[in-house]
Amino acid sequence: MELDKRNYARHSSFFSSLKNKLHGRPFRSVHSHLSEKEDQLLQRLESSLSVSLEGLHPSFEVELWSLQWLQKLMDAMLEASVFLPKVLPSDVQGCLTRRDEKLLSAFLDANAKYLDACNAVRDGMGKLEHLQMHIKSILHVLDTNKGSLSEPQLTRARKSFHECLSELRNEQSQDQISSTTSLLQTISDKLVVPKNSEASSSLQAFAMAEYMANIISVFTLGISLAAFLPCKRGNVVEISHVSRHYAWSFELLSLQEEVKENAGMKKHLQPGLLRELDVLHICLTRLSSMVDSTISARKLPLSGEQDEEFRQAVEDLRHLSHDLEQGLQRMDHTISELFRQLIISRNAVLDLLSLAMGY
């Protein structure tokens, strides 16, 4: 945590000085044909992104790479996604140009990849849910409330520990996450601020909103996917082309730098970038070592001090398991909401295309 705080202080001072140069500057659209309503919606979206990104810097309450932090990231993406249907025109019958169709087609393509990414994140969460089954088995076998631990209990627990740690270190079945990460990086590399010539006046507000939504979507989903990959494979999607027209761009760049540095420091860790995986690995390794050494040294029955040490280690694992279960449930709810909103935006664009074609 101290490392995170020092990183934040260093980057914050630099980016704050840049941000202060634009202090008080109102929202400036690069487009000239926005209605007052569209301009207000875009200002609200920009303001929302600024607040969300500022709140994602590490703190004592929320650590980088924790499930709670990932959930806050997804909340920011969800909020941005909500704006997209609001800036779509309500009546474009026969008015869509080829440029408009190209814009909407690109949106649908990216939208499909975001839906795939949500599913890939769910797959990563499924790994943790499967781990939970092993952990519950361990906790059942090492139930210290039933009295002192016996050798048969420890022997059964040792088998479960080895299965659990093997599952944690398993690098197979991660191909979907890796391939989806590559697709997100491709989207990121192509992100540029839309120009007047890329959309008709009726879709200029949507083009701007989509750009901002794409930025936070790639940032959010890229980090979320990396969190569930082994550290040496967990490359974070990088956004290299960020327009300086926006107040939130400085918050994004500083946060991206913090995330990148923090991920680099975790490369030596075995399980992955996700904080819960790291803590769980440490706890399981310690308790497994205690079980192995006790069986090998034939130290049973345990002395009072050894018994208390086992009880505390088992209780620590129980708390971690409970917190992980709660975090996964909240995360699953957030992803479901995000998936639903992505579908809403997709349907809104498809409806617009149907309307323009006279269907």
C-alpha positions in Angstrom: 0.0 0.0 0.0 2.8 2.4 0.8 4.3 1.8 -2.7 0.9 2.7 -4.2 0.7 5.9 -2.1 4.2 7.1 -3.2 3.4 6.3 -6.8 0.2 8.2 -6.6 1.9 11.2 -5.0 4.6 11.4 -7.7 2.3 11.0 -10.7 -0.5 13.1 -9.1 1.8 16.2 -8.8 2.9 16.0 -12.4 -0.6 15.4 -13.9 -2.3 17.9 -11.5 0.0 20.6 -12.8 -1.0 19.8 -16.4 -4.7 19.6 -15.4 -4.5 23.0 -13.6 -3.5 24.7 -16.8 -7.0 23.8 -18.1 -8.8 24.7 -14.8 -12.0 26.5 -15.5 -11.9 25.8 -19.2 -15.4 24.7 -20.3 -16.1 21.6 -22.3 -15.0 22.2 -25.9 -16.4 20.0 -28.6 -14.4 19.6 -31.8 -17.7 19.5 -33.6 -19.7 22.6 -34.6 -23.2 21.2 -35.1 -24.2 20.1 -31.6 -27.5 21.0 -30.2 -27.6 22.5 -26.7 -29.0 19.2 -25.3 -26.2 17.2 -27.0 -23.6 19.6 -25.7 -25.0 19.2 -22.1 -25.0 15.5 -22.3 -21.4 15.4 -23.5 -20.4 17.7 -20.7 -22.1 15.4 -18.2 -20.3 12.4 -19.6 -17.0 14.1 -19.4 -17.6 15.3 -15.9 -18.7 11.7 -14.9 -15.5 10.2 -16.3 -13.3 12.8 -14.5 -14.9 12.0 -11.1 -14.9 8.3 -11.7 -11.2 8.2 -12.7 -10.1 10.5 -9.9 -11.8 8.1 -7.5 -9.9 5.1 -8.8 -6.5 6.1 -7.5 -5.4 3.7 -4.7 -6.5 4.5 -1.1 -6.6 2.9 2.3 -10.2 1.8 1.5 -9.6 0.4 -2.0 -6.4 -1.1 -3.3 -5.3 -1.4 -6.9 -6.2 -4.8 -8.5 -8.7 -5.8 -5.8 -12.2 -7.0 -6.7 -13.6 -3.9 -5.1 -11.4 -1.7 -7.3 -12.3 -3.6 -10.4 -16.0 -3.2 -9.5 -15.5 0.6 -9.3 -13.8 0.5 -12.7 -16.8 -1.3 -14.2 -19.2 1.2 -12.6 -17.3 3.9 -14.5 -17.7 2.0 -17.8 -21.4 1.3 -17.0 -22.1 5.0 -16.4 -20.4 6.0 -19.7 -22.4 3.3 -21.6 -25.6 4.7 -20.3 -25.0 7.9 -22.2 -24.8 6.3 -25.7 -28.5 5.7 -26.4 -29.2 9.2 -25.1 -27.2 10.9 -27.8 -28.6 8.9 -30.7 -31.0 10.9 -32.9 -34.7 9.8 -32.7 -35.5 10.4 -36.3 -33.0 9.8 -39.2 -35.3 8.1 -41.7 -33.3 8.1 -45.0 -30.7 10.5 -43.6 -27.8 8.2 -42.7 -24.8 8.7 -44.9 -22.2 6.1 -45.7 -19.9 7.7 -43.1 -22.7 7.3 -40.5 -23.1 3.6 -41.4 -19.4 3.1 -41.1 -19.4 4.7 -37.7 -22.3 2.6 -36.5 -20.8 -0.6 -37.9 -17.6 0.1 -36.0 -19.6 0.6 -32.9 -21.4 -2.7 -33.3 -18.1 -4.5 -33.9 -16.5 -3.0 -30.7 -19.7 -3.6 -28.8 -19.5 -7.3 -29.7 -15.9 -7.5 -28.4 -16.9 -5.8 -25.2 -19.6 -8.4 -24.7 -17.1 -11.2 -25.3 -14.7 -9.5 -22.8 -17.4 -9.5 -20.2 -17.9 -13.3 -20.7 -14.1 -13.8 -20.5 -14.0 -11.9 -17.2 -16.7 -14.2 -16.0 -14.6 -17.2 -17.0 -11.8 -15.8 -14.9 -14.2 -15.4 -12.0 -15.2 -19.0 -12.6 -11.7 -20.1 -11.7 -12.0 -18.4 -8.3 -15.4 -19.9 -7.8 -13.9 -23.3 -8.5 -11.1 -22.6 -6.0 -13.8 -21.8 -3.4 -15.0 -25.4 -3.6 -11.5 -26.7 -2.7 -11.2 -24.1 0.1 -14.6 -25.1 1.6 -13.4 -28.7 1.5 -10.3 -27.7 3.4 -12.2 -25.7 6.0 -14.6 -28.6 6.5 -11.7 -31.1 7.1 -9.8 -28.7 9.4 -12.8 -27.8 11.5 -11.1 -27.0 14.8 -14.4 -26.6 16.6 -14.7 -30.4 16.6 -11.6 -30.7 18.8 -7.8 -31.2 18.2 -6.8 -32.1 14.7 -5.9 -35.7 14.0 -3.5 -37.3 11.4 -6.3 -38.5 9.1 -7.8 -35.0 9.0 -4.4 -33.5 8.1 -3.8 -36.1 5.5 -7.1 -35.4 3.8 -6.4 -31.7 4.0 -3.0 -32.1 2.5 -4.6 -33.6 -0.7 -7.0 -30.7 -0.9 -4.2 -28.2 -0.4 -2.2 -29.7 -3.3 -5.3 -29.6 -5.6 -6.1 -26.0 -4.6 -2.5 -24.7 -5.1 -2.2 -26.6 -8.4 -5.4 -24.9 -9.5 -4.1 -21.5 -8.5 -0.9 -22.0 -10.5 -2.6 -23.6 -13.5 -1.9 -21.5 -16.6 -4.1 -23.6 -18.9 -7.6 -22.6 -20.1 -6.7 -19.0 -20.3 -6.6 -18.8 -24.1 -10.0 -16.9 -24.3 -8.8 -14.3 -21.9 -5.5 -13.8 -23.8 -7.2 -13.6 -27.2 -9.8 -11.2 -26.0 -7.1 -9.0 -24.5 -5.4 -8.9 -28.0 -8.7 -7.8 -29.6 -9.1 -5.0 -27.0 -5.5 -3.8 -27.7 -6.4 -3.7 -31.4 -9.4 -1.5 -30.6 -7.2 0.7 -28.4 -4.6 1.2 -31.2 -7.3 2.5 -33.5 -8.9 5.0 -31.1 -8.8 8.6 -32.4 -11.0 11.6 -31.8 -13.7 11.6 -34.5 -13.6 14.5 -37.0 -16.4 16.4 -38.6 -15.9 14.5 -41.8 -16.5 11.1 -40.1 -20.2 11.6 -39.3 -23.1 13.7 -40.3 -24.4 16.4 -38.0 -27.1 14.1 -36.6 -24.5 11.6 -35.3 -21.6 13.9 -34.2 -22.7 13.8 -30.6 -22.8 10.0 -30.7 -19.4 9.9 -32.3 -18.0 11.9 -29.4 -19.7 9.9 -26.7 -18.7 6.7 -28.3 -15.0 7.8 -28.3 -15.2 8.5 -24.6 -17.1 5.3 -23.9 -14.5 3.3 -25.9 -11.7 4.8 -23.9 -13.1 3.8 -20.5 -14.4 0.4 -21.9 -11.0 -0.7 -23.3 -9.3 0.6 -20.1 -11.7 -1.2 -17.8 -12.0 -4.5 -19.6 -8.3 -4.7 -20.4 -7.4 -4.4 -16.7 -10.2 -6.8 -15.6 -8.9 -9.4 -18.0 -5.3 -9.0 -17.0 -6.3 -9.5 -13.3 -7.3 -13.1 -14.0 -4.2 -14.1 -16.0 -1.0 -15.4 -14.4 1.3 -12.4 -13.8 3.8 -13.2 -16.6 0.9 -13.4 -19.1 -1.1 -10.6 -17.6 -0.2 -7.8 -20.0 -2.4 -4.8 -19.5 -4.0 -3.2 -22.5 -2.5 0.2 -23.0 -4.3 3.3 -24.4 -1.7 5.3 -26.3 -3.8 7.8 -28.1 -5.8 10.0 -25.7 -7.0 13.4 -26.7 -5.9 16.2 -24.5 -9.2 18.1 -25.2 -10.7 16.4 -22.1 -10.2 17.1 -18.4 -10.4 13.4 -17.7 -7.5 12.6 -20.0 -4.9 13.6 -17.4 -6.7 11.4 -14.8 -6.7 8.5 -17.2 -3.0 8.8 -18.1 -1.9 9.1 -14.5 -4.0 6.2 -13.4 -2.8 4.1 -16.3 0.8 4.8 -15.3 0.1 3.7 -11.7 -1.6 0.5 -12.9 1.3 -0.3 -15.2 4.0 0.3 -12.5 2.0 -1.7 -9.9 1.6 -4.6 -12.4 5.3 -4.5 -13.0 6.1 -4.9 -9.3 3.8 -7.9 -9.2 5.5 -9.8 -12.0 7.4 -12.0 -9.6 4.2 -13.2 -7.9 2.9 -16.7 -8.9 -0.9 -16.5 -9.1 -1.9 -13.2 -10.8 -2.4 -9.5 -10.5 -5.7 -9.8 -8.7 -5.1 -8.9 -5.0 -7.4 -11.6 -3.7 -5.4 -14.3 -5.6 -2.2 -13.0 -4.1 -3.4 -13.0 -0.5 -5.1 -16.3 -1.0 -2.0 -17.9 -2.4 0.1 -16.7 0.6 -2.5 -18.0 3.1 -2.9 -21.4 1.4 0.9 -21.9 1.1 1.5 -21.1 4.7 -1.3 -23.4 6.0 -0.3 -26.2 3.6 3.3 -25.9 4.8 2.1 -26.2 8.4 0.1 -29.4 7.6 3.1 -31.0 5.7 5.6 -30.3 8.4 3.2 -31.5 11.1 2.6 -34.8 9.3 6.3 -35.3 8.4 7.5 -34.6 12.0 4.7 -36.7 13.5 4.0 -33.8 16.0 0.5 -35.1 16.9 -1.2 -34.5 19.1 -0.5 -30.8 18.8 0.8 -28.8 21.7 -1.4 -25.9 23.0 0.7 -23.3 21.1 0.7 -25.3 17.9 -3.0 -25.9 18.2 -3.7 -22.2 18.6 -1.5 -21.4 15.6 -3.5 -23.9 13.4 -6.8 -22.4 14.7 -5.7 -18.9 13.7 -4.4 -20.0 10.3 -7.7 -21.8 9.6 -9.7 -18.8 10.8 -7.7 -16.5 8.5 -8.5 -18.7 5.5 -12.2 -18.8 6.5 -12.3 -15.0 6.5 -10.5 -14.8 3.2 -12.9 -17.3 1.7 -15.9 -15.3 3.0 -14.6 -12.0 1.6 -13.8 -13.6 -1.7 -17.3 -15.0 -2.0 -18.9 -11.7 -1.2 -16.6 -9.9 -3.6 -17.4 -12.3 -6.5 -21.1 -12.0 -5.9 -20.9 -8.1 -6.1 -18.7 -8.3 -9.1 -21.0 -10.8 -10.9 -23.9 -8.4 -10.3 -21.9 -5.5 -11.8 -20.9 -7.5 -14.8 -24.5 -8.5 -15.4 -25.6 -4.9 -15.3 -22.8 -3.9 -17.7 -23.7 -6.7 -20.1 -27.3 -5.6 -20.0 -26.4 -2.0 -20.8 -24.1 -3.0 -23.6 -27.1 -4.9 -25.1 -29.3 -1.9 -24.7 -26.9 0.3 -26.6 -26.5 -2.3 -29.3 -30.2 -2.6 -29.7 -30.6 1.2 -29.9 -28.1 1.3 -32.8 -29.7 -1.6 -34.6 -33.1 0.1 -34.2 -31.7 3.3 -35.7 -30.2 1.4 -38.6 -33.6 -0.3 -39.2 -35.4 3.1 -39.0 -33.0 4.6 -41.5 -33.6 1.7 -43.9 -37.4 2.1 -43.6 -38.0 -1.2 -41.8 
